[in-house]
Amino acid sequence: IFGALMYKLNISTFKAHSQAIEGYSQIYRGHIHEGLDTFVEALDSKTPMQRDPRSSLIKLILNNPQLIAELEDEKKIEYYNRLLVLNSYNIKSSSNYNVYLLQEAQIFNKMADLYEKMENKDKHILYKEKALQYINSAIKASPERIKQYWMKGQILIDLSYEEQALEKWQKAIDLNKNFAESYCQFAQAYLIVGQKENAWKQMDECISSGGIDNYGQRAVLMEAVKHYQVENDYENMVAVYSRYAKLVDSAEVWQSLAEMYSQKERWQEAKKSAEKAYELVTDQKKKNSIKVFLDIVERKLNE
């Protein structure tokens, strides 16, 4: 009995973890589908000691949707269902399971979005409601976690409960007014529901608090750039556009940012942006143009 128990807890677990590592290796070597299959097969058991690897796999796929982007939507649904099975072991075998409830909500939310894309309205709503159920459970288990309220707010918007949704972002801010990115998320929420005046108030807070440095929604950033351009608010415009440049990382955008800085004679920042553009540009004519710009900036810095 003792030998069987040791095998179950040690040897079988070691084999499963080794197989999971091999799955990771396959993924990073570019063998995405084989790696995912290896990983799932390794962890498809109820062994409590496999909670962390299972959670890591789920996080890997949720945070890197490009890993399964080439799959057909029906195949993606199959993968998410497999993740739900793995996550069910974690939920049942842990007393401190906030993270697993959150991951359950995220999986259901991903599936709901897929069903919307597949024009299956009934399943879209059903899975959004399942996501809402699990995010509520996650919040109940750990009510101080701010990002959970962002997700709940987005789900409520998707279910057309806009007023309740906005309350969740306000709740996130009330929990910690120094958590700057909440203001950016609140601005995004207001834009989604068409309340632009409130959106730009929150975006102002997002920028002044430094939350813009971690914000990643490119479409919202470009909308903000246009807004601040119309308002002739140079400082906020360039703050947003510089964040956008870091996300997009293209020669054209870095060059535009360099020109923005040069308009206010911020030569050091103009130089750094132009240098990034010069590194990325492939067209020789454009490369020569940026080199001329850099020469001008260098002279200004030396004056």
C-alpha positions as CSV (number, residue, x, y, z in Angstrom):
1,I,0.0,0.0,0.0
2,F,2.8,2.3,1.0
3,G,4.6,1.6,-2.3
4,A,1.5,2.3,-4.3
5,L,0.9,5.5,-2.5
6,M,4.5,6.7,-3.1
7,Y,4.2,5.8,-6.8
8,K,1.0,7.8,-7.0
9,L,2.3,10.9,-5.2
10,N,5.9,10.9,-6.4
11,I,6.7,8.8,-9.5
12,S,3.5,9.4,-11.4
13,T,3.5,13.1,-10.5
14,F,7.2,13.4,-11.6
15,K,6.3,11.7,-14.9
16,A,3.3,14.0,-15.4
17,H,5.4,17.1,-14.7
18,S,8.2,15.9,-17.0
19,Q,5.6,15.4,-19.7
20,A,4.2,18.9,-19.1
21,I,7.7,20.4,-19.4
22,E,8.0,18.5,-22.7
23,G,4.7,20.1,-23.8
24,Y,6.1,23.5,-23.0
25,S,9.2,22.8,-25.0
26,Q,7.2,21.6,-28.0
27,I,5.1,24.9,-27.9
28,Y,8.2,27.1,-27.8
29,R,9.8,25.1,-30.6
30,G,6.8,26.0,-32.7
31,H,5.0,22.7,-32.5
32,I,1.9,24.3,-31.0
33,H,-0.7,21.6,-31.4
34,E,1.6,18.7,-30.4
35,G,2.7,20.7,-27.4
36,L,-0.8,21.4,-26.2
37,D,-1.8,17.8,-26.7
38,T,1.2,16.6,-24.7
39,F,0.6,19.1,-21.9
40,V,-3.1,18.3,-21.6
41,E,-2.5,14.5,-21.6
42,A,0.1,14.9,-18.9
43,L,-2.2,16.7,-16.5
44,D,-5.5,15.0,-17.2
45,S,-5.8,13.4,-13.8
46,K,-7.1,14.5,-10.4
47,T,-3.7,14.5,-8.6
48,P,-3.7,17.6,-6.4
49,M,0.1,18.1,-6.9
50,Q,-0.6,18.9,-10.5
51,R,-2.6,22.1,-9.7
52,D,0.2,24.5,-10.5
53,P,1.2,23.0,-13.9
54,R,-2.5,22.8,-14.9
55,S,-3.0,26.5,-13.9
56,S,0.2,27.5,-15.8
57,L,-1.1,25.8,-19.0
58,I,-4.5,27.5,-18.7
59,K,-2.7,30.9,-18.1
60,L,-0.4,30.2,-21.1
61,I,-3.3,29.8,-23.5
62,L,-5.6,32.5,-22.1
63,N,-2.7,35.1,-22.3
64,N,-1.4,33.9,-25.7
65,P,-4.5,33.5,-28.0
66,Q,-2.1,33.4,-31.0
67,L,-1.2,29.8,-29.9
68,I,-4.5,28.5,-31.1
69,A,-5.4,31.3,-33.6
70,E,-5.0,29.1,-36.6
71,L,-7.5,26.5,-35.4
72,E,-11.1,26.5,-36.6
73,D,-13.5,27.9,-34.1
74,E,-15.0,24.5,-33.4
75,K,-11.5,23.1,-32.6
76,K,-10.9,26.1,-30.3
77,I,-14.1,25.2,-28.4
78,E,-12.8,21.7,-28.0
79,Y,-9.5,23.0,-26.5
80,Y,-11.3,25.2,-24.1
81,N,-13.5,22.3,-23.0
82,R,-10.4,20.3,-22.3
83,L,-9.1,23.2,-20.2
84,L,-12.4,23.3,-18.3
85,V,-11.9,19.6,-17.4
86,L,-8.4,20.3,-16.1
87,N,-9.5,23.3,-14.2
88,S,-12.4,21.4,-12.6
89,Y,-9.7,19.3,-10.8
90,N,-8.1,22.4,-9.4
91,I,-11.4,23.9,-8.2
92,K,-12.4,20.7,-6.4
93,S,-9.0,20.0,-4.8
94,S,-8.1,23.4,-3.4
95,S,-9.5,25.5,-0.5
96,N,-7.7,28.7,-1.7
97,Y,-9.1,28.6,-5.2
98,N,-9.7,32.2,-6.2
99,V,-7.3,32.0,-9.2
100,Y,-9.0,28.8,-10.5
101,L,-12.5,30.4,-10.3
102,L,-11.1,33.4,-12.2
103,Q,-9.6,31.1,-14.9
104,E,-12.9,29.3,-15.1
105,A,-14.6,32.6,-15.8
106,Q,-12.0,33.5,-18.4
107,I,-12.4,30.2,-20.2
108,F,-16.2,30.5,-20.4
109,N,-15.8,34.2,-21.5
110,K,-13.5,33.1,-24.3
111,M,-16.0,30.4,-25.4
112,A,-18.9,32.9,-25.3
113,D,-17.0,35.3,-27.6
114,L,-16.3,32.4,-30.0
115,Y,-20.0,31.5,-30.0
116,E,-20.9,35.1,-30.8
117,K,-18.5,35.0,-33.7
118,M,-20.1,31.7,-34.8
119,E,-23.5,33.5,-34.6
120,N,-24.8,31.2,-31.9
121,K,-26.7,33.7,-29.8
122,D,-28.1,31.2,-27.3
123,K,-24.7,29.7,-26.4
124,H,-23.1,33.1,-26.4
125,I,-25.5,34.3,-23.7
126,L,-25.3,31.0,-21.8
127,Y,-21.5,31.0,-21.6
128,K,-21.5,34.7,-20.7
129,E,-23.8,33.9,-17.8
130,K,-21.5,31.0,-16.8
131,A,-18.6,33.4,-16.9
132,L,-20.5,35.8,-14.7
133,Q,-21.4,33.1,-12.3
134,Y,-17.7,32.1,-11.8
135,I,-16.4,35.7,-11.6
136,N,-19.0,36.3,-8.9
137,S,-17.6,33.3,-7.1
138,A,-14.0,34.6,-7.5
139,I,-15.0,38.0,-6.2
140,K,-16.7,36.4,-3.2
141,A,-13.6,34.3,-2.5
142,S,-11.2,37.3,-2.7
143,P,-13.1,40.6,-2.9
144,E,-10.0,42.8,-2.8
145,R,-8.7,41.8,-6.2
146,I,-9.2,44.8,-8.5
147,K,-9.0,43.2,-12.0
148,Q,-11.8,40.9,-11.3
149,Y,-14.2,43.9,-11.2
150,W,-12.9,44.9,-14.7
151,M,-13.8,41.5,-16.0
152,K,-17.2,41.5,-14.4
153,G,-17.9,44.9,-15.8
154,Q,-17.1,43.8,-19.3
155,I,-19.2,40.7,-19.0
156,L,-22.1,42.8,-17.8
157,I,-21.7,45.2,-20.7
158,D,-21.8,42.2,-23.1
159,L,-25.0,41.1,-21.4
160,S,-26.4,44.7,-21.9
161,Y,-26.4,45.5,-18.1
162,E,-24.5,48.8,-18.7
163,E,-25.4,50.7,-15.6
164,Q,-24.4,47.7,-13.4
165,A,-21.2,47.3,-15.4
166,L,-20.0,50.8,-14.9
167,E,-20.5,50.4,-11.1
168,K,-17.9,47.6,-11.2
169,W,-15.2,49.9,-12.6
170,Q,-16.1,52.5,-10.0
171,K,-15.8,49.7,-7.3
172,A,-12.4,48.9,-8.6
173,I,-11.3,52.5,-8.2
174,D,-12.9,52.8,-4.8
175,L,-10.9,49.7,-3.7
176,N,-7.6,51.4,-4.5
177,K,-7.5,54.9,-6.0
178,N,-3.7,54.6,-6.5
179,F,-4.1,51.6,-8.9
180,A,-3.8,53.8,-11.9
181,E,-4.7,51.4,-14.7
182,S,-8.3,51.3,-13.4
183,Y,-8.9,54.8,-14.7
184,C,-7.8,53.6,-18.2
185,Q,-10.1,50.6,-18.0
186,F,-13.0,52.9,-16.9
187,A,-12.3,55.2,-19.8
188,Q,-12.6,52.2,-22.1
189,A,-15.9,51.1,-20.6
190,Y,-17.4,54.6,-21.0
191,L,-16.3,54.6,-24.7
192,I,-18.0,51.2,-25.2
193,V,-21.3,52.5,-23.8
194,G,-21.0,55.8,-25.8
195,Q,-20.4,58.1,-22.8
196,K,-17.5,60.0,-24.3
197,E,-17.4,63.0,-22.0
198,N,-17.0,60.7,-19.0
199,A,-14.5,58.5,-20.9
200,W,-12.1,61.4,-21.5
201,K,-12.3,62.5,-17.8
202,Q,-11.2,59.0,-16.9
203,M,-8.5,59.1,-19.6
204,D,-7.2,62.3,-18.1
205,E,-6.9,60.5,-14.8
206,C,-5.3,57.5,-16.5
207,I,-2.6,59.7,-18.0
208,S,-1.9,61.9,-15.0
209,S,-1.7,58.9,-12.6
210,G,0.7,57.0,-14.9
211,G,-1.8,54.2,-15.7
212,I,-1.2,54.8,-19.4
213,D,2.2,53.2,-19.1
214,N,0.6,49.7,-18.6
215,Y,-2.5,50.1,-20.8
216,G,-2.7,48.0,-24.0
217,Q,-5.8,48.7,-26.0
218,R,-4.5,50.1,-29.2
219,A,-7.9,51.2,-30.7
220,V,-8.8,53.1,-27.5
221,L,-5.3,54.8,-27.5
222,M,-5.8,56.0,-31.1
223,E,-9.3,57.3,-30.3
224,A,-7.7,59.2,-27.4
225,V,-5.0,60.6,-29.6
226,K,-7.6,62.0,-32.0
227,H,-9.6,63.4,-29.1
228,Y,-6.6,65.3,-27.6
229,Q,-5.6,66.5,-31.1
230,V,-9.0,68.1,-31.5
231,E,-8.7,69.6,-28.1
232,N,-5.2,70.9,-28.8
233,D,-4.0,69.1,-25.7
234,Y,-0.4,68.4,-26.8
235,E,0.8,66.9,-23.5
236,N,-1.9,64.3,-23.2
237,M,-1.8,63.6,-26.9
238,V,1.9,62.9,-26.9
239,A,1.6,60.8,-23.7
240,V,-1.0,58.6,-25.3
241,Y,0.8,58.4,-28.7
242,S,4.1,57.4,-27.0
243,R,2.4,54.5,-25.4
244,Y,0.8,53.5,-28.7
245,A,4.2,53.7,-30.3
246,K,5.7,51.2,-27.8
247,L,2.8,48.8,-28.5
248,V,2.9,49.0,-32.3
249,D,6.7,49.4,-32.6
250,S,6.7,50.5,-36.2
251,A,9.1,52.9,-38.0
252,E,6.2,55.0,-39.2
253,V,4.7,55.5,-35.8
254,W,8.1,56.2,-34.1
255,Q,8.9,58.8,-36.8
256,S,5.5,60.5,-36.3
257,L,6.2,60.6,-32.5
258,A,9.7,62.1,-33.2
259,E,8.1,64.9,-35.2
260,M,5.6,65.5,-32.4
261,Y,8.4,66.0,-30.0
262,S,10.3,68.3,-32.4
263,Q,7.3,70.6,-32.6
264,K,7.8,71.5,-28.9
265,E,11.6,71.4,-29.2
266,R,11.8,68.3,-27.0
267,W,15.0,67.3,-28.9
268,Q,16.2,64.5,-26.6
269,E,12.9,62.6,-26.9
270,A,12.7,63.4,-30.6
271,K,16.2,61.8,-31.0
272,K,15.2,58.6,-29.2
273,S,12.1,58.2,-31.2
274,A,13.8,58.9,-34.5
275,E,16.5,56.4,-33.6
276,K,13.9,53.7,-33.0
277,A,12.3,54.6,-36.4
278,Y,15.7,54.3,-38.0
279,E,16.3,50.8,-36.6
280,L,13.0,49.5,-37.9
281,V,12.7,51.2,-41.3
282,T,13.5,49.0,-44.3
283,D,12.9,51.5,-47.2
284,Q,16.2,53.2,-48.0
285,K,14.6,56.4,-49.1
286,K,12.8,56.7,-45.8
287,K,15.9,55.7,-44.0
288,N,17.8,58.6,-45.5
289,S,15.0,61.0,-44.6
290,I,15.1,59.9,-40.9
291,K,18.9,60.2,-41.0
292,V,18.5,63.9,-42.2
293,F,16.0,64.4,-39.3
294,L,18.5,62.9,-36.8
295,D,21.2,65.2,-38.1
296,I,19.0,68.3,-37.5
297,V,18.1,67.1,-34.0
298,E,21.7,66.5,-33.2
299,R,22.6,70.0,-34.2
300,K,19.8,71.4,-32.0
301,L,21.0,69.4,-29.1
302,N,24.5,70.8,-29.5
303,E,23.4,74.4,-29.8
